Amino acid sequence: MSEYQYYEFQAIDRPLSDKEQEAVSHLSSRVEISPARAIFTYSYSNFPGDSEKILAKYFDAMLYLANWGSRQLVFRLPKSLVDPDQIRPYCKEGYVSLSAVNKYLILNIEFHEEEGGFWIEGEGWLSSLACLRDDILKGDYRLLYLAWLKAITMEEMEENISEPSVPPGLRKLSRPLRDFAELFEIEDHLIRAAAKKSADRKPPADDDLLQAIRKLPREECKAFLLRLARGEAHLSVEINKRLSELVSKPRTKPQEHRTVKQLFEDSNQEWEDEQQKKAEKAETDRIRALEALAQKEPRVWKNIDELIQKSKAKTYDEAVRLLLQLRELAVYQGRRSVFQERLNRIHEQYRRRSTLIMRLNKVDLNSV
């Protein structure tokens, strides 16, 4: 199998200038370039240079995929809009990191599976995942928590290590968050276990926002309006953060932080509960099917005889399939001996049809 490496960069806050597009296009002949993004795909060679430095200089988001098991999502975040102390608890050495480059913070989420071997086309993923950058700027750290969850599955960790703060809204993931969990292969039952401690997301009420707006000094309002008129990026993020400082917040109970051991125990319980529900549903479906079969049993026996009469391999196979269903029905009804009598008659009547008898014996539909 040939190698596959996919790099996609996106410019979110502003488009690339002609000069910037030209500089990026000179990196490789493998590039597809536009003012909003650049894509590099390789089968037998590598990206020329440092992809994270290219991101820090020109772009706001990057996705890297390789078919030997590497997945990487990187965001460039304006320092003025994020609090690094809020992000660092979710970092895990080797998997989730935060670093500073000039006026930006670089959030790097990367996982390199040892087994590898998966193949997934990179096109289209970043268009969804890029929305998660805006979530982080707004203080929604569900992506960070999911990345931390993935990190604790990658290696042996001390079981008494505590989880970071569980962000609200984990019970109901957005489409980009579901895409992240799928692409980075985060186990569903682990997410469900973690979400049990997650509160619902509650945006501030309009009345609270209006009350906070009234508290803004007039000069500050003018400054925000001037920046709005100039089309400044992420102004709504700044305004909402400022208003949240003025909104009266109810006291909340301190969050209890589970250990890694507790999370895995809860996750295992979630998996066991899921398997039980699947088994119960399968049994319910099986009984429903058997009861439906019981309503037409005489017709099925007649159909079996007609199929055998055709003396074809294909019709023999269908007859055997129906007989297996009737045997299961007989066991369910406690009428196994009645079924065996009819099966014995088939063996006796068609004993010279070796092809049929061979098929019956192969699945233990033997004459007694």
N, C-alpha and C positions, 0 to 999 in steps of 0.2 A: 504494500500500500504506500502510495507516495505521501510526502509531507504536505501539510496544509497549514498555513499561517495567515491570519486575517487581522489587519489593523484598521480601525475606523476612528477618525477624529471628527469632532463636531464643534463648530463655533456657535455659541448660543447667545452670549450677551451682545455681540456685534459681528457682522460679516467680515470676512477677510478682505483686505484691500487687494487691488491688482498686484501690487508689489509683493505682498505677503503670499498670494497665490503662486506667483512666479517662484518665490524662494522655496516654497514647499514642493512645487512640481520638479525642481532641480534635485530633490533628494533621491528620486527613483523614477525609472521609466515605467514602473508598475503602478503608478498613482492614477486615481480618478479624482479630479479636483474640481471644486466649485466654491463659491463664496461661503457656503455653510458647512462644507465637510470635505474630508480627504479620505480615500480608501486605498489601502495597499494590500494586495493578495500575493502570496508567495507559495510556490510548490517545491522549489529546489534551492532557494537562496534565502537570505535574511534581510530584515529591515536595516537600512544603512543609518547608523547613528543611535542616539538614545531617544527612545520614543517618549519617555516622560519629560525630557527636556524640550522636545518639540511641542508637547502638550502645553507645558508651562509658558512657552513663548508665544504660541499662536492660538491655542484652542481651549475649550472649557470642559470637554469630555472625551474620553478615549476608551475603546473596547478592544481587547486583544484576545484572540482564540487560536489555539493550536491543537491539532488532532492527536498529540501525545498527552493531552490532559491538562493543558494550561488554560486558565481563564483569568482575565484581569479587567477590572473596571476602575477607571481613574477620573476624578473630578478636580478641576481647578476652581477654588472658591475664593472670592474676595475676602481678605482679612477683616475688612470693616463690617462684614455682615454675619460673621460666625464667631462663636466663642469656643476656642480650642479646648478649654477646660471641660466643656460639655461633651466634646467628641472623644477625647482621649480615653475615658473609661471603656469605650467600645473597641479600642485598638488592641491588637494581639500580635506580638512580634512575629514577623514572617508572613503574616496574612492580612492584617489591617493596620495601616500606618498613616500618620499625619505629619507633614513636613512643611516648612516655610520656604517660599521662593519669591523674593522681592515683595510685592504687595499682595501675594496670594498664599493660600494654604493648599497643599496638594494632598487630597485624600486618595489613598491607594488601597484597593481591595484586590488581592490576587491569591489564587490557589493553583497548585501544581500537583495533580493527582499522580501518584507513583504508577498506578496501573495504566492510566491513560487509555489510548486506543479508541476513544469515541470520536465520531466525526459529526460535526454540526456546522452548517453554513452560517457565516457571520452576518450576512446581509439582513437588515431589518431589526436586529436586536437593540442596537443603540438608540434607534428612534424612540423606542419605548423606555429604555433604561435612563435616558438623559433627563426625563421628567423627575427622577429621584434626586437630582442635584437641587432642583428648586425646592423639593420637600425639605432637604437639609437646611437650606437657607432660611426656611420658614420655621425651623426648630422641630421638624418632624424627623425623629431619629429611628424610625422603624427599619430602614435599610441598614443602618449601622448595627442594630441589634441582630438582624438576620445574618449579617456578615459575621458577627461574633459567634452566633450559634453554629455556623458552618465551621468556624475556626476550632471550636472545642471538640469537633468530631474528627479532626485531622491528626491528632496525636494524643498520647497519654498525658493527661493533665492531673494535677493534684485535685482530688475530689472535693476538698474543702474550699476551693476558690469560689468566690461569690460572683453572681451575675451582675452586670451593670443595671442601671435603672431600666425597667421595662416600659417602653413608650406606649402611650394609649393607641388603640386602633389595631392591635395585632390580630384581633379576632376577625376582622374584615379587611383583608389586604386589597389594595388597588391593583389594577391590571399590571402596571409596571413592577410592583412588588412581587406579584405572582410570577411574572416573567423572570425576575431576578432569582427567585427561589427555584424555578425550573432550570434555568441555565446553569446555576451554580450547584444544582442537585442537593438542595437542603431538604431533609426528610420531613414529610408532612406531619407525622406524629410528633416530631420534636417541636415543630412550630405550634401545633395545637396545645402541647403541654405548656410551652412558654406563654401562650396567649391567655392561659387561665388567670394569670396575674395582671393582665392588661386591661385597663379601664377603657371605656368608650371615648372616642374623640368628640369633644364638644367645642365647636367654634364659639367665640364670644358673641353674645346676643347683640343685636343692633342697638338696643337701648343702652347697653354698657358702652359700646363704641361711641355713640353720640354723647354720652356723659363725659367720656375721656376727651373727645374732641373739644368740648366746651372748656376743658381745663387747659388746653394748649395755649400758650402765650400767643398773642397776635403776630408777633414778629416771626415766631417759629412756623405758624401757619403760612405766612407769606413766603418764607424760605422753601417750604415744601411745595407750594404752588409754582414757584419759579422753577424748581427742579423738574416738576411735572411737565411744565411747558417746554422744557429743553429735552424731554424724552429720555430722562435718565433711567438706566436699567435698574431693576429691582427696587425702585422707589417704594412700591407697595409693601415690600418686606420691611424696609426701614420704618415706614409709617406705622405699620401694625405692631412692630416691636416697641416703638415709642408709645403707642396707645396702650399696649399691654402693661406698660409700667404705671399707667394712670388708672387702669381698671382695677376696682377692688376685687381681690381674689379671696374666696373662702378658704379657711384653713383645711388642710388635708392631712390625713394620717401618714406618718412616715412609712415608706414602702418597705416591705420585708423582702430581702434579697435571698434567693435560693442559692444553694451551692450547685456546682456542676454535678455532683452525685445525685442530688435531689431532682435536678432537671432530667438526667438520664433515667432515673427510676420512674418519674412521671411519664417520660417519653415511652418507656417500655410498657407501662400500663396502658397508655393510649393505643399502642400497637396491639396489645392483647385484646383490648376492648373492641378495636376495629376488626380483628380476626374473628372474634366471637359474633359480632353483628353480621359479618359476611357469612359465617357458617349458619347462623340462624336464618338469614335471608335465603341462602341456598337450600336449606332444609324446607323452608316454607314453600319455595318455588317448586321443589321436587314433589312435595305432597300435593300441591295444586295440580301439577302435571299428571301425577298418578291418578288423582280423582277424576280428571278430565278423560284420561285413558280408560278408566273403568266404565264410563258412560258409553263408550263405543267398542268395548272389548269383543263382542260377537263379530262385529264388522272387521276388526283387525285380524281375528283368526281366519276369516274368510279371505281377506286380502293376502295373508301369508300363503294360503293354499294356492291362490291364483298366481302368486309370484313364483312359487316352486314349479308349478305346471309349465311355466315358460322355459325352464331348463337353460337359463343363461347365468353366467357368472355374476353379472350386475344385479339380476333379480334375486339370486341366491343371497347376495350380500344384504340386500334390502330386507329380505325375509328374516335373516339372522338378526339384523338390527331390531326388527319389531319383536322377535321372540325374546331378546334380552330385555326389552321394555316390559313385556308381559310377565317375564320371570320376576322382575323387580316389583311389579304390581302384585303378584301372587304372594311374595314375601311380606309386603306391606299389609295385605288383607289376611294373612295367615292361611292361605290356600295353596301352599307350595305343592302338596300331593296331587291336587287337581291339575295343576299346571304340568307336573311331571307325567301324569297319565296321557295328556294330550301330546306332549313331546315324544313319549314312547311310541305313540301311534304314528307320528311323522317318521320316526326312525324305521319303524316296521314297514310303513307304506312305501318309503323311498330308499330302502336299504341298498338298492342297486345303483343309486346315484352317488358315486364315490366323491364327486366334487362337493356335493351338498353336505354329505356326512362329515367330510374332512373339515369343512367350515364350522359345522356345529360342534364337533369335538374340540376344535381349536379354542373355542370360547367357553368350554365346559358345559355345553348344552348336550350332555351325554344321555344315552338311554340307560335306564336302570331296570 
